[in-house]
Amino acid sequence: MHMPCILVCVVSFQTLEKIRPKEDTADFHFEVITPERYDEVYEIMRDHFVPDEPICHGTHTVFDEDFKKLTHDNLKDHISLAMISKENNVMMGFRLSGFWKKTDPPANFDWMKSKHTKDLFEFVTHRDNDFNCFEMYGVEEIFHFYALGVRKEYRHHGLGDRLLSAALDYAKELGFKAVKGEGTGNYSQHIYEKHGFDHILEMPYDSYILNGEPIGTKTGEHRSCKIYGRKL
């Protein structure tokens, strides 16, 4: 998996062609997200993903420069997929993904300027030492799902499910043996479980205190973040 950037791009595009017959439809096709589409990703993250994310409500997080940098860092791995409308060429949604290597250092967000964004990602990673996906699945590298976003006007048509399905096929064709992701709300958790993911760990929002109160007071009907994994 450790290949030069240009070679990764070539492999990514070639791999996508293998799954197109199964995943593309008459209404949309999939693309590997390249730099000319990054601004569309940032727009969806800012206006459609972050405002509706339970954990963002719980930590008072908005799509700021720190969040944008993390998004960009994942996009640079060249393994994120976008769903593109055949009618108007609009990005309907995306599945952002990255590499997670056994040799990677522990997550550290001290560089962040935004307290709220730092709070969010420290919550998501605060129990990373309680499980080891690499040992669990016997791998050195994992395909890591970072975020799944769909424009509001395209929701309620099962596109999130189609995005996850395509990403799983794509990861397998790329040669990954395991995937990991976080379900921060009821909808994303339902999709992971529908696709046969193992439920590795649950982090209840009411049990995590931030600024003197549980973050669950702001997450509505969504009660926990669940860590999921699956062998491919």
Steps between C-alpha positions, in 0.01 A plus 500: 500500500796733547521643149593840354210743468479483118498120505229498770284724276545268200418192707196677652355590160566152358338341803192720472445380144474143632206580728312734266280230341363412842487842669419760232133555409298688240482795740856527632855377463791480741827691478821496700507846658778709344614856586264672255210359705637584846300823529178305446598266782569796731163652409313178583696460822424861603135526396364144499715270717626689806170685577316166528767296681397413859857510628548845344195621694639345817834676464373825338718428197474677164695432182800719575857506369608216730215278380582597143865400545404156630263457207773604257749259658259211436428613145874493426499121539306489168262225615186706568197458275244752378154426361444727197161575345481410131234766454693808616852384601434599863671312781204335672705354782833346597668233706829642631761237583864473594776258597542398863834326553614289795814713522310831520558695823208558739257772398613846612298817445715747692563690176136604476405860569130429545407362842169364372651307209772367728236393752314309227796300375635436849164347586494279190852369573503499883455122523731399217720314752207278598504303174747396231347455156833389355523201733127436476514460121864392465606789277765772483281761330131582512268690267354767729163665432519865606167657403192436288312806377195538275352832385168569672310508171615143419424339835240233579576304184747248643809677367693458824454127468619508137805705597602250765442207267721657232771585752508142627536358149762761423704425816493129423611554139784721626626204701403601853408216733310701765306823543417714803257783556311700760122521514414822680123489449212258458499517121870429449488222760209339317696501173810345657295225662304436181831431325616248756752706695620378839401725791837552671432768759226739614564845650179640658465875463353531850815355654739756351519826691604815316498845658314365801219314323451182295527559126184290471290797610546641146483185285124446505383147424856391418642345814848372417790469259572143397825367357457246222733269311473237232728253333490504121 
